[in-house]
Amino acid sequence: MTKVLLFVLIGLLATSAIMARVTNAPACGRHGDP
């Protein structure tokens, strides 16, 4: 169970980090805002 919890926590952290990057990068790149 501990391994499952660790995988879940790592997954949540990874998804949160990826979502943060994805939401920040295209907002500046696609729209061309500085």
One Martini backbone bead per residue (centre of mass of N, CA, C, O) as a GRO file, in nm:
protein
   34
    1MET     BB    1   0.057   0.063  -0.019
    2THR     BB    2   0.290   0.262  -0.007
    3LYS     BB    3   0.363   0.252  -0.306
    4VAL     BB    4   0.095   0.357  -0.410
    5LEU     BB    5   0.105   0.628  -0.266
    6LEU     BB    6   0.365   0.725  -0.397
    7PHE     BB    7   0.267   0.714  -0.689
    8VAL     BB    8   0.034   0.912  -0.651
    9LEU     BB    9   0.197   1.154  -0.555
   10ILE     BB   10   0.384   1.171  -0.800
   11GLY     BB   11   0.159   1.202  -1.008
   12LEU     BB   12   0.043   1.466  -0.900
   13LEU     BB   13   0.301   1.632  -0.923
   14ALA     BB   14   0.346   1.590  -1.224
   15THR     BB   15   0.074   1.699  -1.326
   16SER     BB   16   0.099   1.979  -1.200
   17ALA     BB   17   0.359   2.060  -1.346
   18ILE     BB   18   0.262   2.016  -1.635
   19MET     BB   19   0.017   2.202  -1.626
   20ALA     BB   20   0.173   2.458  -1.559
   21ARG     BB   21   0.345   2.458  -1.817
   22VAL     BB   22   0.116   2.439  -2.030
   23THR     BB   23  -0.037   2.701  -1.936
   24ASN     BB   24   0.213   2.901  -1.968
   25ALA     BB   25   0.340   2.862  -2.248
   26PRO     BB   26   0.103   2.905  -2.458
   27ALA     BB   27   0.019   3.186  -2.355
   28CYS     BB   28   0.293   3.310  -2.476
   29GLY     BB   29   0.331   3.174  -2.760
   30ARG     BB   30   0.063   3.183  -2.924
   31HIS     BB   31  -0.011   3.493  -2.863
   32GLY     BB   32   0.269   3.663  -2.824
   33ASP     BB   33   0.328   3.730  -2.541
   34PRO     BB   34   0.575   3.863  -2.318
   0.00000   0.00000   0.00000
